[in-house]
Amino acid sequence: MSQKNRFFRPYVTTILVCFLLLVIGTGVFVWRATQSTQPPTPPSSSFGTILYHTGVEQPITKRAQAQSIMSCFAHAYQHCTAMSMDIHDMGVDTGYNTIYWPQPQGNACHILAQTSNYGLVGSHSDVSTGTCQGVLLKNYGLLLQGCGNAGDVSRYM
């Protein structure tokens, strides 16, 4: 082998290895970018739906029905049972729907909250999922504790 080939061989090998790593890295990046992350699916069993007008603390739903739904949901949380509670906050032409359900995470039970917006104009349905750390049944309704940036959330009956 000539002196010239021995000199360039490590450089060519290094360039080929770098090119191969670049191709593999790009492939992995593209593959990960195309993988969709679906939000968790709420359980199919529900205690019911409580309706509110946006900005009004008292529900449209009858108090006895709202109380029953909230009480059953708090009980399901204590046993970390997969049952959901739906909350509809309705405005004039927009609103949002939140589905709450207990979800075991490690040795604890947390509440998953999946919210979707709706409206007449643009009719988009952005879906976001958050976690609450606990639920307390109070004499006024439910206190959802430690719900991310929202902090503690009260739902009145």
C-alpha positions, 0 to 999 in steps of 0.5 A, a space after each residue: 500500500 502506498 504512503 498516500 493511501 495509508 495517510 488518507 485511510 483514517 480520514 475516509 473511514 472517519 468521514 464514512 462513520 460520521 455520515 453513517 451516524 448522521 443518516 441513522 440519527 436523522 432516521 430515528 428523529 424522523 421516526 420519533 417525530 411521526 409517532 403520534 402521542 394519543 391522549 389517554 382514553 377515559 373509561 367507558 363507564 361514567 357516573 354522569 354529566 354535570 352542566 354549568 354555565 361558564 362563570 357561574 358556580 352553581 350547576 344547571 344540573 339538579 342539585 340531587 343529581 350533581 351531588 350523587 355524581 360527585 359522591 360516587 366519583 369521590 368513592 371511586 377515587 378512594 378505591 381507584 376505580 375506573 369510572 368517569 365524571 363529565 363536566 360541561 362548562 357552556 358559554 354562549 357560543 363556546 365552552 369546554 368539556 372535562 372528563 375526570 377519572 381515577 388512574 393508579 400511578 405507582 402506589 398512589 391514585 391520581 385523577 386524570 382530567 381530559 379537557 376539550 374545547 368547542 365553539 361555533 366559530 372555527 370549531 376546533 377541539 383542542 384536547 389537553 390532559 392534566 393530573 390532579 393529586 386528589 379529591 375531597 368531597 366537601 359539603 359544597 361539592 368536590 375539591 380537586 387537589 393539586 391540578 397542575 397550574 390550576 392548583 385546587 379546583 372546586 366544583 359546586 353542586 
